[in-house]
Amino acid sequence: MEQQPVGDQSLGSRRLDNSAFGLAIAVENARFMSRVYGWMTGGLCLTGAVAWNVSGKPELVQTIFGNRLLFWGLIIAQLSSIFLVYTGSSIAEVFGVTAFGFAGLSGVGYVTKRDLGPVGSFCMMGLFGLIGFGLLSMFFPSLMTGGGSFVFSIVGIIVFAGLTAYDTQKIKGMNAPGNEGTDAGRKKAIFGALTLYLDFINLFLSLLRLTGRRR
């Protein structure tokens, strides 16, 4: 039987080693991202449950909205208010659309080999614009009426859709081989979950403002 040259055997071994290493990294990345999505899903479920309960207690809602510091410090206040403004069926429909769209966008960010850095930079500029417009609307409420609210919602959808894909790619890159099960790994997973949680919530609210049916 003809023997394979030593050089070819060495090259084949290196290829097998590289393939095994790449597979191990892919598996560890998948486990890391599953923890990120797990934390994010838990946060969404908890937020939804609390918001639903709070919205059914008028005195508590009044307390939250009556305290400006508490109002701006709690995301739950904004989520509780949607149950007072929009119909329950509309909220459920928009949440389903958001979940479906978020899964697709995050999936793109996870599998793509293309650097989404430029997308992230563009969306961050848009985010600063949204924040500035939101602050102005506090002093000039008329900015959020009619066309202003429509544009704000459209820009919000574009910005947070792009950030969902970009942040997913960035979070995936945060995972360092060998960090699984360590405090550093858990902290990164929780930070990533919080980032995607905020992307989801803001995408949901932007879609709801645009398409939600009011009571």
N, CA, C and O of each residue as an XYZ file, in Angstrom:
860
protein
N       0.853     -1.197      0.000
C       0.000      0.000      0.000
C       0.886      1.244      0.000
O       1.866      1.326      0.740
N       0.521      2.213     -0.848
C       1.336      3.431     -0.954
C       1.114      4.308      0.259
O      -0.027      4.595      0.621
N       2.189      4.735      0.884
C       2.096      5.570      2.079
C       1.989      7.040      1.704
O       2.602      7.497      0.740
N       1.199      7.770      2.482
C       1.063      9.219      2.271
C       2.324      9.907      2.767
O       2.809      9.584      3.851
N       2.868     10.851      1.999
C       4.068     11.572      2.430
C       3.873     12.210      3.799
O       2.770     12.625      4.155
N       4.966     12.279      4.563
C       4.914     12.818      5.922
C       4.380     14.240      5.937
O       3.613     14.612      6.826
N       4.789     15.047      4.939
C       4.334     16.437      4.877
C       2.837     16.528      4.708
O       2.192     17.376      5.324
N       2.262     15.643      3.859
C       0.818     15.657      3.660
C       0.085     15.220      4.918
O      -0.977     15.746      5.251
N       0.684     14.228      5.627
C       0.065     13.787      6.873
C       0.032     14.910      7.898
O      -0.964     15.091      8.598
N       1.120     15.661      7.985
C       1.183     16.783      8.932
C       0.167     17.854      8.585
O      -0.482     18.414      9.468
N       0.026     18.144      7.269
C      -0.936     19.150      6.832
C      -2.360     18.698      7.142
O      -3.198     19.495      7.566
N      -2.624     17.400      6.923
C      -3.946     16.880      7.228
C      -4.260     16.948      8.713
O      -5.392     17.242      9.099
N      -3.262     16.679      9.547
C      -3.462     16.751     10.990
C      -3.766     18.169     11.432
O      -4.631     18.395     12.279
N      -3.045     19.131     10.849
C      -3.287     20.532     11.208
C      -4.696     20.954     10.811
O      -5.368     21.678     11.545
N      -5.137     20.493      9.638
C      -6.487     20.841      9.195
C      -7.538     20.266     10.138
O      -8.522     20.927     10.469
N      -7.313     19.011     10.568
C      -8.243     18.391     11.511
C      -8.249     19.126     12.843
O      -9.306     19.334     13.440
N      -7.057     19.523     13.310
C      -6.963     20.258     14.575
C      -7.688     21.603     14.482
O      -8.413     21.992     15.397
N      -7.481     22.314     13.353
C      -8.130     23.616     13.168
C      -9.644     23.464     13.084
O     -10.396     24.284     13.611
N     -10.080     22.388     12.403
C     -11.516     22.143     12.284
C     -12.134     21.844     13.645
O     -13.209     22.347     13.971
N     -11.446     21.020     14.440
C     -11.948     20.681     15.778
C     -11.984     21.909     16.674
O     -12.924     22.094     17.447
N     -10.944     22.760     16.569
C     -10.894     23.977     17.379
C     -12.023     24.916     16.986
O     -12.681     25.503     17.845
N     -12.248     25.058     15.671
C     -13.319     25.928     15.203
C     -14.687     25.438     15.657
O     -15.552     26.238     16.014
N     -14.883     24.119     15.644
C     -16.145     23.548     16.099
C     -16.356     23.793     17.590
O     -17.464     24.107     18.023
N     -15.279     23.646     18.376
C     -15.374     23.877     19.820
C     -15.749     25.325     20.112
O     -16.569     25.587     20.992
N     -15.153     26.270     19.378
C     -15.468     27.686     19.566
C     -16.926     27.958     19.203
O     -17.622     28.697     19.900
N     -17.383     27.350     18.097
C     -18.772     27.558     17.672
C     -19.751     27.034     18.714
O     -20.773     27.664     18.987
N     -19.437     25.882     19.296
C     -20.311     25.307     20.323
C     -20.329     26.187     21.565
O     -21.387     26.403     22.155
N     -19.165     26.698     21.967
C     -19.102     27.555     23.154
C     -19.822     28.869     22.906
O     -20.493     29.383     23.801
N     -19.692     29.430     21.684
C     -20.420     30.651     21.348
C     -21.927     30.431     21.406
O     -22.674     31.291     21.870
N     -22.365     29.261     20.926
C     -23.794     28.950     20.955
C     -24.303     28.857     22.387
O     -25.393     29.339     22.695
N     -23.518     28.239     23.260
C     -23.934     28.139     24.663
C     -23.959     29.518     25.319
O     -24.859     29.821     26.102
N     -22.970     30.352     24.998
C     -22.922     31.704     25.554
C     -24.141     32.507     25.123
O     -24.783     33.162     25.944
N     -24.461     32.454     23.825
C     -25.605     33.219     23.327
C     -26.912     32.670     23.869
O     -27.859     33.429     24.076
N     -26.983     31.354     24.107
C     -28.215     30.801     24.694
C     -28.434     31.351     26.101
O     -29.573     31.582     26.508
N     -27.340     31.562     26.849
C     -27.469     32.173     28.173
C     -27.911     33.624     28.055
O     -28.736     34.092     28.840
N     -27.361     34.339     27.071
C     -27.760     35.732     26.842
C     -29.254     35.814     26.555
O     -29.968     36.609     27.165
N     -29.723     34.985     25.621
C     -31.142     35.005     25.268
C     -32.011     34.537     26.436
O     -33.136     35.008     26.605
N     -31.488     33.614     27.235
C     -32.237     33.153     28.399
C     -32.456     34.265     29.412
O     -33.568     34.455     29.906
N     -31.387     35.002     29.723
C     -31.506     36.137     30.647
C     -32.457     37.192     30.079
O     -33.286     37.743     30.803
N     -32.333     37.470     28.782
C     -33.179     38.484     28.155
C     -34.649     38.080     28.218
O     -35.504     38.899     28.553
N     -34.946     36.821     27.899
C     -36.322     36.335     27.926
C     -36.899     36.403     29.343
O     -38.052     36.787     29.535
N     -36.085     36.027     30.327
C     -36.533     36.126     31.715
C     -36.857     37.559     32.099
O     -37.852     37.814     32.778
N     -36.020     38.497     31.666
C     -36.277     39.909     31.952
C     -37.553     40.403     31.298
O     -38.309     41.161     31.905
N     -37.802     39.978     30.054
C     -39.023     40.387     29.361
C     -40.262     39.831     30.048
O     -41.258     40.535     30.212
N     -40.196     38.566     30.448
C     -41.342     37.950     31.128
C     -41.633     38.649     32.450
O     -42.791     38.922     32.769
N     -40.587     38.939     33.219
C     -40.765     39.622     34.505
C     -41.328     41.020     34.299
O     -42.239     41.440     35.011
N     -40.778     41.746     33.314
C     -41.247     43.104     33.048
C     -42.713     43.102     32.630
O     -43.505     43.920     33.098
N     -43.066     42.165     31.732
C     -44.445     42.082     31.271
C     -45.411     41.780     32.398
O     -46.485     42.376     32.484
N     -45.024     40.845     33.271
C     -45.894     40.483     34.392
C     -46.093     41.646     35.349
O     -47.211     41.908     35.795
N     -45.001     42.350     35.667
C     -45.097     43.493     36.586
C     -45.908     44.623     35.957
O     -46.744     45.241     36.617
N     -45.651     44.890     34.663
C     -46.377     45.967     33.982
C     -47.871     45.679     33.945
O     -48.688     46.581     34.134
N     -48.225     44.420     33.700
C     -49.637     44.045     33.656
C     -50.294     44.245     35.020
O     -51.404     44.770     35.109
N     -49.613     43.828     36.069
C     -50.174     43.973     37.417
C     -50.269     45.436     37.834
O     -51.253     45.854     38.443
N     -49.234     46.214     37.500
C     -49.238     47.628     37.869
C     -50.357     48.367     37.145
O     -51.015     49.230     37.726
N     -50.573     48.023     35.862
C     -51.587     48.733     35.079
C     -52.981     48.515     35.644
O     -53.876     49.325     35.403
N     -53.180     47.433     36.392
C     -54.484     47.163     36.985
C     -54.697     47.827     38.330
O     -55.736     47.625     38.959
N     -53.732     48.619     38.784
C     -53.832     49.313     40.077
C     -53.699     50.817     39.837
O     -52.587     51.345     39.862
N     -54.800     51.505     39.609
C     -54.766     52.939     39.272
C     -53.978     53.781     40.266
O     -53.284     54.721     39.877
N     -54.085     53.445     41.551
C     -53.377     54.255     42.554
C     -51.868     54.134     42.403
O     -51.139     55.101     42.624
N     -51.394     52.939     42.023
C     -49.957     52.741     41.829
C     -49.479     53.433     40.567
O     -48.394     54.013     40.540
N     -50.298     53.369     39.513
C     -49.960     54.073     38.281
C     -49.863     55.569     38.528
O     -48.959     56.234     38.024
N     -50.804     56.095     39.311
C     -50.797     57.527     39.628
C     -49.549     57.904     40.419
O     -48.985     58.978     40.211
N     -49.117     57.032     41.318
C     -47.908     57.291     42.098
C     -46.682     57.354     41.196
O     -45.834     58.236     41.335
N     -46.606     56.404     40.272
C     -45.457     56.368     39.359
C     -45.401     57.614     38.489
O     -44.349     58.238     38.351
N     -46.559     57.978     37.892
C     -46.568     59.129     36.998
C     -46.511     60.447     37.760
O     -46.181     61.484     37.186
N     -46.830     60.410     39.047
C     -46.771     61.631     39.838
C     -45.382     61.955     40.341
O     -45.135     63.065     40.813
N     -44.474     61.004     40.248
C     -43.096     61.200     40.688
C     -42.197     61.218     39.464
O     -41.921     60.170     38.881
N     -41.742     62.389     39.072
C     -40.980     62.510     37.821
C     -39.683     61.708     37.874
O     -39.310     61.076     36.885
N     -38.988     61.724     39.016
C     -37.735     60.987     39.124
C     -37.984     59.490     38.965
O     -37.253     58.801     38.254
N     -39.023     58.998     39.635
C     -39.354     57.588     39.537
C     -39.818     57.243     38.127
O     -39.510     56.172     37.605
N     -40.559     58.158     37.520
C     -41.062     57.926     36.165
C     -39.939     57.733     35.170
O     -39.954     56.790     34.379
N     -38.946     58.644     35.209
C     -37.855     58.544     34.240
C     -36.852     57.467     34.629
O     -36.053     57.038     33.797
N     -36.884     57.032     35.863
C     -35.930     56.014     36.286
C     -36.400     54.594     36.067
O     -35.601     53.662     36.160
N     -37.698     54.402     35.774
C     -38.244     53.056     35.637
C     -38.803     52.828     34.242
O     -39.687     53.557     33.792
N     -38.296     51.835     33.574
C     -38.843     51.457     32.272
C     -40.264     50.944     32.446
O     -41.104     51.087     31.557
N     -40.519     50.349     33.597
C     -41.821     49.757     33.846
C     -42.938     50.776     33.730
O     -44.067     50.429     33.384
N     -42.629     52.039     34.019
C     -43.655     53.070     33.935
C     -44.163     53.201     32.514
O     -45.370     53.293     32.286
N     -43.244     53.211     31.554
C     -43.634     53.346     30.158
C     -44.405     52.120     29.687
O     -45.382     52.235     28.947
N     -43.953     50.938     30.128
C     -44.628     49.715     29.723
C     -46.003     49.597     30.372
O     -46.926     49.050     29.769
N     -46.153     50.119     31.634
C     -47.478     50.096     32.276
C     -48.445     50.998     31.553
O     -49.635     50.696     31.461
N     -47.931     52.134     31.025
C     -48.810     53.115     30.387
C     -49.424     52.583     29.104
O     -50.516     53.010     28.729
N     -48.755     51.663     28.420
C     -49.287     51.186     27.144
C     -50.597     50.427     27.340
O     -51.443     50.411     26.446
N     -50.771     49.793     28.512
C     -52.016     49.078     28.774
C     -53.180     50.045     28.991
O     -54.345     49.664     28.876
N     -52.853     51.295     29.303
C     -53.890     52.307     29.482
C     -54.231     53.005     28.175
O     -55.319     53.563     28.032
N     -53.301     52.976     27.218
C     -53.464     53.718     25.965
C     -53.934     52.825     24.821
O     -54.790     53.217     24.028
N     -53.359     51.607     24.742
C     -53.640     50.729     23.606
C     -54.474     49.526     24.032
O     -54.468     49.132     25.199
N     -55.187     48.953     23.075
C     -56.004     47.775     23.365
C     -55.113     46.568     23.634
O     -53.994     46.488     23.128
N     -55.615     45.632     24.435
C     -54.834     44.442     24.754
C     -54.503     43.615     23.528
O     -53.387     43.107     23.410
N     -55.463     43.469     22.600
C     -55.207     42.687     21.390
C     -54.140     43.340     20.521
O     -53.322     42.652     19.911
N     -54.151     44.673     20.468
C     -53.148     45.393     19.690
C     -51.759     45.200     20.284
O     -50.792     45.003     19.549
N     -51.655     45.256     21.597
C     -50.366     45.053     22.270
C     -49.844     43.653     21.987
O     -48.658     43.473     21.708
N     -50.732     42.655     22.057
C     -50.324     41.273     21.804
C     -49.860     41.086     20.366
O     -48.864     40.405     20.122
N     -50.568     41.680     19.412
C     -50.196     41.557     18.006
C     -48.829     42.188     17.734
O     -47.977     41.592     17.075
N     -48.638     43.390     18.247
C     -47.363     44.082     18.014
C     -46.214     43.350     18.706
O     -45.103     43.287     18.179
N     -46.488     42.798     19.890
C     -45.453     42.037     20.586
C     -45.036     40.821     19.751
O     -43.849     40.508     19.651
N     -46.021     40.139     19.153
C     -45.701     38.990     18.310
C     -44.883     39.382     17.095
O     -43.916     38.705     16.745
N     -45.270     40.476     16.450
C     -44.499     40.968     15.289
C     -43.084     41.340     15.709
O     -42.119     41.037     15.008
N     -42.969     42.002     16.859
C     -41.646     42.398     17.357
C     -40.782     41.181     17.641
O     -39.605     41.157     17.282
N     -41.360     40.166     18.286
C     -40.603     38.960     18.610
C     -40.109     38.265     17.346
O     -38.966     37.812     17.284
N     -40.975     38.184     16.340
C     -40.599     37.542     15.078
C     -39.490     38.332     14.381
O     -38.491     37.765     13.938
N     -39.684     39.655     14.292
C     -38.671     40.491     13.648
C     -37.356     40.499     14.405
O     -36.286     40.451     13.799
N     -37.431     40.560     15.717
C     -36.229     40.558     16.547
C     -35.435     39.271     16.347
O     -34.211     39.303     16.228
N     -36.135     38.141     16.311
C     -35.457     36.857     16.115
C     -34.715     36.829     14.783
O     -33.582     36.354     14.708
N     -35.358     37.342     13.728
C     -34.706     37.378     12.427
C     -33.505     38.298     12.389
O     -32.455     37.932     11.861
N     -33.650     39.491     12.946
C     -32.555     40.463     12.964
C     -31.387     39.972     13.797
O     -30.231     40.099     13.396
N     -31.692     39.410     14.961
C     -30.632     38.891     15.816
C     -29.956     37.695     15.167
O     -28.747     37.508     15.307
N     -30.742     36.876     14.448
C     -30.160     35.745     13.729
C     -29.190     36.198     12.652
O     -28.136     35.591     12.464
N     -29.543     37.259     11.948
C     -28.639     37.813     10.934
C     -27.340     38.273     11.582
O     -26.253     37.981     11.083
N     -27.456     38.992     12.692
C     -26.260     39.465     13.387
C     -25.390     38.328     13.892
O     -24.168     38.459     13.972
N     -26.028     37.200     14.235
C     -25.281     36.059     14.775
C     -24.515     35.305     13.697
O     -23.381     34.886     13.931
N     -25.110     35.125     12.516
C     -24.497     34.262     11.499
C     -23.677     35.019     10.459
O     -22.800     34.432      9.826
N     -23.945     36.313     10.271
C     -23.255     37.018      9.201
C     -21.755     37.144      9.467
O     -21.323     37.300     10.609
N     -20.979     37.074      8.399
C     -19.531     37.271      8.498
C     -19.152     38.726      8.210
O     -18.009     39.136      8.411
N     -20.112     39.474      7.748
C     -19.858     40.879      7.415
C     -19.776     41.720      8.683
O     -20.557     41.537      9.617
N     -18.816     42.648      8.700
C     -18.668     43.541      9.845
C     -19.823     44.537      9.866
O     -20.000     45.313      8.927
N     -20.608     44.508     10.946
C     -21.755     45.405     11.076
C     -21.408     46.680     11.830
O     -22.300     47.418     12.249
N     -20.116     46.943     12.006
C     -19.692     48.160     12.690
C     -20.258     49.426     12.078
O     -20.759     50.279     12.810
N     -20.195     49.588     10.727
C     -20.773     50.796     10.120
C     -22.273     50.933     10.392
O     -22.778     52.038     10.590
N     -22.978     49.798     10.399
C     -24.417     49.827     10.707
C     -24.628     50.318     12.144
O     -25.511     51.134     12.408
N     -23.803     49.806     13.068
C     -23.906     50.224     14.452
C     -23.628     51.709     14.632
O     -24.322     52.387     15.390
N     -22.615     52.215     13.936
C     -22.279     53.639     14.047
C     -23.413     54.514     13.528
O     -23.762     55.525     14.137
N     -23.985     54.109     12.391
C     -25.105     54.870     11.817
C     -26.301     54.877     12.763
O     -26.930     55.913     12.975
N     -26.610     53.711     13.331
C     -27.760     53.607     14.227
C     -27.530     54.359     15.540
O     -28.469     54.909     16.115
N     -26.287     54.382     16.009
C     -25.998     55.143     17.229
C     -26.217     56.633     17.004
O     -26.722     57.327     17.887
N     -25.841     57.130     15.827
C     -26.117     58.534     15.512
C     -27.624     58.782     15.493
O     -28.104     59.802     15.989
N     -28.367     57.828     14.909
C     -29.816     57.949     14.908
C     -30.388     57.919     16.310
O     -31.351     58.624     16.609
N     -29.792     57.096     17.180
C     -30.253     57.007     18.566
C     -30.056     58.328     19.291
O     -30.939     58.768     20.027
N     -28.909     58.963     19.091
C     -28.672     60.265     19.718
C     -29.686     61.295     19.209
O     -30.141     62.161     19.956
N     -30.029     61.181     17.922
C     -31.034     62.077     17.370
C     -32.390     61.855     18.023
O     -33.101     62.814     18.323
N     -32.750     60.595     18.245
C     -34.018     60.283     18.912
C     -34.048     60.824     20.337
O     -35.052     61.376     20.787
N     -32.918     60.655     21.042
C     -32.848     61.149     22.421
C     -32.999     62.669     22.444
O     -33.730     63.212     23.273
N     -32.304     63.355     21.529
C     -32.404     64.809     21.461
C     -33.821     65.272     21.140
O     -34.326     66.223     21.738
N     -34.456     64.587     20.188
C     -35.825     64.939     19.822
C     -36.780     64.684     20.989
O     -37.697     65.466     21.239
N     -36.545     63.567     21.703
C     -37.379     63.249     22.855
C     -37.257     64.284     23.955
O     -38.250     64.651     24.582
N     -36.036     64.758     24.190
C     -35.843     65.785     25.210
C     -36.515     67.094     24.813
O     -37.114     67.766     25.654
N     -36.419     67.458     23.535
C     -37.081     68.678     23.061
C     -38.592     68.577     23.209
O     -39.258     69.557     23.538
N     -39.130     67.378     22.961
C     -40.576     67.203     23.039
C     -41.092     67.360     24.470
O     -42.280     67.613     24.674
N     -40.201     67.211     25.470
C     -40.609     67.435     26.852
C     -40.956     68.904     27.074
O     -41.846     69.232     27.858
N     -40.229     69.796     26.363
C     -40.458     71.229     26.509
C     -41.441     71.746     25.458
O     -42.118     72.753     25.666
N     -41.508     71.046     24.333
C     -42.425     71.435     23.251
C     -43.245     70.208     22.845
O     -42.942     69.577     21.832
N     -44.268     69.863     23.612
C     -45.055     68.653     23.352
C     -45.645     68.583     21.952
O     -45.932     67.495     21.454
N     -45.827     69.727     21.315
C     -46.434     69.730     19.976
C     -45.547     69.011     18.956
O     -46.022     68.626     17.887
N     -44.258     68.829     19.279
C     -43.367     68.128     18.355
C     -43.783     66.684     18.152
O     -43.500     66.093     17.110
N     -44.458     66.110     19.148
C     -44.848     64.707     19.090
C     -46.260     64.502     18.537
O     -46.801     63.399     18.608
N     -46.842     65.540     17.997
C     -48.176     65.409     17.427
C     -48.079     65.265     15.915
O     -47.179     65.820     15.285
N     -49.003     64.523     15.344
C     -49.079     64.398     13.895
C     -47.846     63.779     13.277
O     -47.420     62.689     13.657
N     -47.276     64.495     12.312
C     -46.135     63.994     11.555
C     -44.897     63.754     12.393
O     -44.112     62.855     12.091
N     -44.710     64.542     13.441
C     -43.535     64.374     14.292
C     -43.504     63.017     14.959
O     -42.454     62.377     15.015
N     -44.629     62.572     15.461
C     -44.718     61.263     16.104
C     -44.498     60.147     15.092
O     -43.864     59.139     15.400
N     -45.023     60.329     13.884
C     -44.859     59.319     12.831
C     -43.387     59.153     12.471
O     -42.884     58.032     12.399
N     -42.697     60.270     12.244
C     -41.278     60.221     11.895
C     -40.465     59.630     13.038
O     -39.558     58.830     12.808
N     -40.785     60.023     14.273
C     -40.081     59.507     15.447
C     -40.195     57.984     15.520
O     -39.218     57.297     15.818
N     -41.380     57.466     15.248
C     -41.602     56.022     15.302
C     -40.857     55.297     14.186
O     -40.248     54.254     14.424
N     -40.900     55.841     12.969
C     -40.214     55.217     11.829
C     -38.712     55.166     12.077
O     -38.074     54.131     11.885
N     -38.158     56.292     12.505
C     -36.716     56.332     12.786
C     -36.371     55.364     13.910
O     -35.341     54.692     13.857
N     -37.229     55.289     14.932
C     -36.991     54.363     16.035
C     -36.948     52.918     15.565
O     -36.095     52.149     16.007
N     -37.858     52.542     14.675
C     -37.877     51.170     14.147
C     -36.582     50.873     13.398
O     -35.978     49.818     13.590
N     -36.155     51.803     12.543
C     -34.918     51.604     11.769
C     -33.709     51.501     12.691
O     -32.869     50.615     12.532
N     -33.629     52.409     13.650
C     -32.484     52.455     14.557
C     -32.375     51.180     15.380
O     -31.302     50.581     15.453
N     -33.469     50.760     15.997
C     -33.386     49.600     16.893
C     -33.368     48.278     16.134
O     -32.921     47.265     16.673
N     -33.841     48.274     14.908
C     -33.674     47.088     14.077
C     -32.193     46.899     13.743
O     -31.659     45.795     13.845
N     -31.540     47.989     13.344
C     -30.110     47.908     13.050
C     -29.285     47.578     14.277
O     -28.346     46.786     14.199
N     -29.627     48.179     15.418
C     -28.886     47.911     16.645
C     -29.052     46.468     17.115
O     -28.140     45.906     17.720
N     -30.208     45.866     16.842
C     -30.415     44.471     17.229
C     -29.403     43.564     16.541
O     -28.778     42.720     17.183
N     -29.244     43.743     15.226
C     -28.275     42.928     14.486
C     -26.841     43.249     14.914
O     -26.033     42.348     15.139
N     -26.543     44.534     15.023
C     -25.183     44.949     15.399
C     -24.813     44.484     16.803
O     -23.725     43.950     17.019
N     -25.718     44.687     17.753
C     -25.424     44.301     19.138
C     -25.263     42.789     19.278
O     -24.442     42.323     20.068
N     -26.040     42.026     18.518
C     -25.896     40.571     18.573
C     -24.502     40.150     18.122
O     -23.856     39.319     18.759
N     -24.049     40.732     17.019
C     -22.694     40.418     16.543
C     -21.642     40.834     17.557
O     -20.680     40.102     17.792
N     -21.816     41.998     18.156
C     -20.862     42.497     19.145
C     -20.846     41.613     20.385
O     -19.781     41.305     20.919
N     -22.027     41.207     20.843
C     -22.118     40.358     22.039
C     -21.488     38.997     21.780
O     -20.796     38.453     22.641
N     -21.729     38.452     20.602
C     -21.116     37.170     20.239
C     -19.594     37.273     20.313
O     -18.925     36.346     20.769
N     -19.052     38.401     19.864
C     -17.607     38.605     19.895
C     -17.053     38.821     21.289
O     -15.844     38.720     21.496
N     -17.932     39.121     22.265
C     -17.481     39.322     23.642
C     -17.073     38.018     24.314
O     -16.299     38.021     25.271
N     -17.595     36.905     23.809
C     -17.319     35.618     24.443
C     -15.863     35.220     24.217
O     -15.414     35.112     23.076
N     -15.139     35.004     25.294
C     -13.733     34.588     25.211
C     -13.631     33.098     25.496
O     -14.198     32.624     26.480
N     -12.921     32.347     24.657
C     -12.775     30.905     24.904
C     -12.229     30.629     26.306
O     -11.253     31.246     26.732
N     -12.855     29.714     27.006
C     -12.406     29.367     28.351
C     -13.121     30.114     29.448
O     -12.901     29.832     30.626
N     -13.992     31.080     29.088
C     -14.713     31.869     30.093
C     -15.999     31.202     30.561
O     -16.661     31.700     31.471
N     -16.353     30.094     29.952
C     -17.615     29.444     30.275
C     -17.640     29.002     31.739
O     -16.729     28.320     32.210
N     -18.693     29.399     32.446
C     -18.848     29.023     33.843
C     -18.137     29.935     34.828
O     -18.239     29.728     36.037
N     -17.414     30.948     34.335
C     -16.705     31.868     35.220
C     -17.566     33.091     35.506
O     -18.563     33.340     34.829
N     -17.155     33.863     36.542
C     -17.874     35.094     36.857
C     -17.829     36.073     35.686
O     -18.815     36.749     35.392
N     -16.679     36.143     35.025
C     -16.545     37.045     33.878
C     -17.509     36.650     32.769
O     -18.129     37.509     32.141
N     -17.634     35.353     32.532
C     -18.548     34.880     31.505
C     -19.994     35.202     31.835
O     -20.756     35.605     30.957
N     -20.384     35.026     33.108
C     -21.756     35.326     33.519
C     -22.052     36.813     33.415
O     -23.134     37.204     32.978
N     -21.097     37.643     33.815
C     -21.297     39.090     33.729
C     -21.470     39.539     32.279
O     -22.311     40.386     31.981
N     -20.669     38.966     31.382
C     -20.806     39.311     29.970
C     -22.154     38.865     29.421
O     -22.768     39.570     28.621
N     -22.615     37.689     29.853
C     -23.913     37.199     29.398
C     -25.042     38.107     29.886
O     -25.970     38.400     29.132
N     -24.968     38.551     31.136
C     -26.003     39.427     31.689
C     -25.967     40.793     31.001
O     -27.015     41.363     30.695
N     -24.767     41.315     30.758
C     -24.640     42.599     30.062
C     -25.219     42.489     28.654
O     -25.936     43.381     28.201
N     -24.906     41.397     27.967
C     -25.441     41.198     26.625
C     -26.951     41.077     26.637
O     -27.630     41.597     25.752
N     -27.481     40.383     27.651
C     -28.931     40.229     27.766
C     -29.605     41.583     27.979
O     -30.653     41.856     27.393
N     -29.004     42.428     28.816
C     -29.572     43.754     29.066
C     -29.573     44.592     27.791
O     -30.539     45.301     27.508
N     -28.497     44.509     27.031
C     -28.405     45.268     25.781
C     -29.493     44.855     24.809
O     -30.174     45.711     24.245
N     -29.668     43.550     24.602
C     -30.697     43.069     23.682
C     -32.099     43.313     24.235
O     -33.039     43.541     23.474
N     -32.235     43.267     25.547
C     -33.521     43.566     26.189
C     -33.963     44.982     25.840
O     -35.116     45.204     25.470
N     -33.052     45.934     25.957
C     -33.377     47.327     25.648
C     -33.684     47.503     24.169
O     -34.584     48.264     23.811
N     -32.940     46.803     23.297
C     -33.234     46.859     21.864
C     -34.649     46.355     21.592
O     -35.400     46.964     20.831
N     -35.004     45.232     22.224
C     -36.330     44.646     22.011
C     -37.425     45.583     22.495
O     -38.392     45.838     21.778
N     -37.274     46.093     23.707
C     -38.302     46.968     24.285
C     -38.507     48.209     23.419
O     -39.643     48.594     23.140
N     -37.426     48.824     23.002
C     -37.547     50.052     22.204
C     -38.083     49.775     20.809
O     -38.819     50.595     20.260
N     -37.731     48.637     20.224
C     -38.302     48.262     18.931
C     -39.807     48.024     19.074
O     -40.595     48.451     18.230
N     -40.192     47.343     20.145
C     -41.608     47.078     20.420
C     -42.391     48.379     20.597
O     -43.466     48.541     20.019
N     -41.855     49.303     21.394
C     -42.554     50.567     21.644
C     -42.657     51.408     20.373
O     -43.672     52.069     20.150
N     -41.618     51.390     19.539
C     -41.657     52.143     18.276
C     -42.734     51.587     17.351
O     -43.485     52.346     16.738
N     -42.806     50.257     17.252
C     -43.841     49.634     16.425
C     -45.235     49.895     16.985
O     -46.183     50.119     16.232
N     -45.352     49.865     18.309
C     -46.656     50.088     18.931
C     -47.134     51.511     18.697
O     -48.312     51.730     18.414
N     -46.231     52.485     18.814
C     -46.614     53.877     18.555
C     -47.084     54.064     17.117
O     -47.964     54.879     16.841
N     -46.484     53.297     16.202
C     -46.806     53.460     14.786
C     -48.083     52.728     14.387
O     -48.888     53.262     13.623
N     -48.279     51.516     14.894
C     -49.374     50.670     14.415
C     -50.411     50.307     15.471
O     -51.445     49.729     15.138
N     -50.153     50.638     16.755
C     -51.071     50.226     17.815
C     -52.443     50.893     17.723
O     -52.558     52.054     17.331
N     -53.466     50.147     18.086
C     -54.831     50.673     18.115
C     -55.134     51.209     19.517
O     -55.033     50.490     20.510
N     -55.502     52.468     19.568
C     -55.765     53.106     20.855
C     -57.160     52.764     21.379
O     -58.071     52.438     20.618
N     -57.294     52.848     22.690
C     -58.581     52.564     23.333
C     -59.595     53.670     23.012
O     -60.738     53.609     23.464
